[in-house]
Amino acid sequence: MSSEKYNPKFVEAMKKLTKMSEEERLSEENKELFEQAMNYAPLDIQPQLVAIRKKYDDLH
């Protein structure tokens, strides 16, 4: 993943999120980090994040 074409805030959030298990990623504590990733995500990645977001909403 070339970070040049991505917003630094997105890259930072994704680095942290990819190190986590799915359970951690969907936890309440990481909601802000996930929001940061969503807000700065390039359009081609947004559908994947929306799918994860739906999982999160179903859990909570």
C-alpha positions in Angstrom: 0.0 0.0 0.0 1.6 3.2 -1.1 0.7 5.8 1.5 1.4 8.7 -0.8 -2.0 8.7 -2.3 -3.8 8.3 1.0 -4.5 10.8 3.7 -2.0 10.4 6.6 -4.8 10.2 9.1 -6.3 7.3 7.2 -2.9 5.5 6.9 -2.3 6.0 10.7 -5.8 4.6 11.6 -5.5 1.7 9.2 -2.0 0.7 10.5 -3.5 0.5 14.0 -6.7 -1.3 12.9 -4.9 -3.9 10.8 -2.9 -5.0 13.9 -6.1 -5.8 15.8 -8.3 -8.8 15.8 -11.8 -8.3 14.3 -13.3 -8.3 17.8 -11.0 -5.5 18.9 -11.7 -3.6 15.7 -15.4 -3.8 16.4 -15.1 -2.8 20.0 -16.4 0.4 21.5 -12.9 1.7 22.4 -11.8 1.6 18.8 -14.9 3.3 17.4 -13.1 6.7 17.2 -10.2 5.2 15.3 -12.6 3.5 12.9 -14.4 6.8 12.4 -11.1 8.4 11.6 -10.4 5.7 9.0 -13.9 6.2 7.5 -13.6 10.0 7.4 -10.3 10.0 5.5 -10.7 6.8 3.4 -10.3 7.1 -0.3 -13.5 6.3 -2.3 -12.2 2.9 -3.5 -11.9 1.7 0.1 -15.1 3.1 1.5 -17.3 0.2 0.6 -15.1 -2.2 2.6 -15.3 0.1 5.6 -19.0 0.5 5.3 -19.4 -3.3 5.4 -17.3 -3.4 8.6 -19.4 -0.5 10.0 -22.6 -2.5 9.4 -21.1 -5.4 11.4 -20.2 -3.0 14.2 -23.8 -1.5 14.2 -25.3 -5.0 14.3 -23.1 -5.9 17.3 -24.0 -2.8 19.3 
